[in-house]
């Protein structure tokens, strides 16, 4: 598993348990329309983070932390400035 996701998994597991951590990460990966794989690009991590953020409380916090890590690693947020009204 990607080292950044392994860190996320460990934080969730410490708070919610191993089984729930795996379920939440798999759900976030599915939400991002990705398949499980050994490593993810910064852009893919951003999408996975968005999946975690859909949860509340501690899981949302972990997702927002992953989002910051993904942005620092070079992920780009969508450009909504060119969207027509």
N, C-alpha and C positions, 0 to 999 in steps of 0.2 A: 504494500500500500504506500502511496505517496507520503513522504515524511511529514509534510504539513497536515495532511489528513489524519495521519497516525497521531499527531499531537492533538488535533481536534477530538479524535476518538477517545484518547486518554482522558482529556478534560471532561467530556460528557460521561464516560464510564465511571469516573471518580464520583460524579454527582448523581447519575441515574442508573448505573449498572452497565455491564458489558452488553447484554442482549439489547437493551434500549439504545445504547450507543450505536451498535451495528444497524439496528432498524432505522434510526434517524439518519445515519450517513447514507444508507442505501436509498432511503426515500429522497434525500437531497440530491444524490447522483441521478436518480430517475427523474426528479423534477427538472434537472438541467438537461434532460434528454441525452445522457451520457451512459456509457457502459463502464462497469468497474475495470480498472486497469492499474498497472504498477505506479504510473505517475501521470500528472495532469499539468497542462500549461497554466500560466497565470490567468488567462482568460477563462479557462474551464473552471478553475478554482473560484473565480468570481461568480460564475453561474451556480456552483455548488453552494457557495456562501448564501446566495439569494434564496436557495431552497431551505437552508437552515434558518434564515431570518423569518421565514413564514411562521415559525414556532414562536412561542412567547417565552418571556423570562430568561433563564440562564442559557437556554439553547439559542435564543435570538442573540444574546450577547456574544456567545461563541461564534455564531455566524457573522456577526458584524466585525469581530476581530479577524476572522479569516478573510473577509472582504478587504480590510485594510492591508493585510499581508499580500493579497493578490494584487491590489493596486500598487503597492510598493515594488512588487516583482514585475510590473509592467503591463498589467491588465488595463484595458481602457473601458470607461463607462460609455454607454450609448450616447450618441450626439443627438439630442432632441431639439437643438436650436434650428435645424433646417426643416423641421416638421411644419407642414402647412396647416393653418387653422381653418 
